[in-house]
Amino acid sequence: MIDHLSINCDDIEASKHFYDTVLGVLGHTRVMEYGDFVGYGSDGKPDFWIGRFADMPPNREVHIAFTAPDTATVRDFHAAAVELGAESLHEPRLWPEYHPGYYGAFVRDPDGNNVEAVCHRASAAD
C-alpha cells in the first residue's frame, strides 16, 4: 500500500498549474503547502506531493495512476491535460489486458512523467 508519493519537478509553477487542473477533475485539491512542496489529496490528507529540490539531477520518468470514479471522469482528466498542452500517450479506452473493467488514459506532465487516470469498473458500453 502507498501512504503517499512525491515527485521532483523542474518547473514547479508549471507543475502546480498542471496538477491543480487535472487532479481537480478527479476531485482532489491542494491540501498542504510546505516551502516549495505541494501536497494534493482529499479529506485533508496529502497523498501525492510535487516539489523542487534544487540539487537533484534531472528525474527519470515516473508512472502515477490516479483513481477516477467513472469513465466520464477519465475522459475529462484526459481532455483537461491535453488542453493544458500535455502530450497524450494513450487516449481513454478499455485496457482488457490489465483486467476486465480497466479504463484508463495516459498523458505526460510538464516534467515528462507518465500520468494516468483509471476507473476499475468500466464496461464495453462506457
C-alpha angles and dihedrals in degrees: 000000000000120000094186141336129216131192131190114237127201096206105033094185093053090046093049090053092047096048095040087058104039096038089046088061088057093049098258127125141183104283101171140017124194116177108299092351129094125195121205129194145104133267089034096291118118107223098163125043133191124190149142125250104190093207096048117107120235110297128237122235116290124196116220123179119197121197118244122195095224145357094265089060091050088054091047090050091052093047092049092050094048090047087057089054099261118154111249109229096177126001118228112289146129115283103200090169087070095045138304110287096024107140117175147158126202130205139165117249121217091276096049098260120148105242122187138186113205138185116193097197105062128134134202088259091063 
